[in-house]
């Protein structure tokens, strides 16, 4: 007796192929970001100055959008990268002008306020200052209540006042 | 006695919280990164006693960056330099504000490694970094351009574009 083979419809193959492509692309982005963050450990960052790391980071976010932010979120919140590099990344994540990723960037900055590293929290505070989005006031206020460093609490207060001022302007 | 300003990166100055391995009396090494000398000299700014030139110097520092940024800085009494035996001399800086460059920029000179370490030790112990947020520096640069203190043509590309979009 001949065995009857059941073929999947063509659309299902296309769907599977599409998913595989997305997965491959996510893996590639992840590897690229890991490499970028790892290499940046050797860089000395200075406020207001571009670096190889910042250039590449900004380009990647503008090119790939939210998936890059998601990968960076994992790297930073799992403490898989140097706090100094994470802190620098968060500043630039707040700085760049890219509306498509604004919400994802805002979420990442808010989540990073609870990092175990002071440097990362400081980067998140500065990132929120650049982003200037009043939606962050709640997270910032909550982070201030939990913040153990007097200096960082003061820096958070400054940004909170800025965002509240922005809220009044709208 | 006047005051001295040095631009720093505040996140190098967060106290011992992140360094539980420090022995009693020891200080974290990261703030040394804010005191990189060139030819045994260190660039600083002289602040008037009444702080009347403070915002102008911060504006000049911010205007000298590639991008609009926060400015983190420390201010300390000039007496600390006398205490440690560090001399200073007036020198020309290269910010976009000519008056700031000629009037208030100094180099700390003939700095030995021992003197530098002593200076950092004293500063970590006595001063706390201050921060001016990027939104504020942007406003100050805009005001400086409008008042003619800074020529917009002297700003670097990204800052120039940002300021142009506001005026």
Interface residues (C-beta under 8 A of the other chain):
Chain A: X44 X45 X46 X47 X48 X49 X50 X83 X84 X87 X95 X117 X118 X119 X122 X123 X126 X129 X130 X132 X148 X149 X151 X152 X155 X158 X159 X162
Chain B: X7 X9 X10 X11 X13 X14 X15 X17 X18 X33 X62 X64 X65 X66 X67 X68 X69 X70 X71 X72 X128 X129 X131 X133 X134 X135
